[in-house]
Amino acid sequence: MKSRKIELRQHNMYCSMCLLNVATVLSEKEGVIEFSIDLDNNTVTVKSRDGTLSRKEIRALINQALTVGATPCDYGRRQTG
């Protein structure tokens, strides 16, 4: 099975709740083989089955998780709102 690794800089992750929301979305997404989230360096690395997820799709998933995540992040909302 071929895989594809994509690393994204994500500057709107602020806390462990952000990490939890992103991890939840990525772990439930079909095609994601593994992922890592680094809050200190503001990066998300996703390994997916080759051709199943584009950089744009992964970015959209992450942004959705951060703006309407299951676990509220008051810190992030204060920074953006």
Order of alpha helices (4+ residues) and beta strands (2+ residues): beta-alpha-beta-beta-alpha-alpha
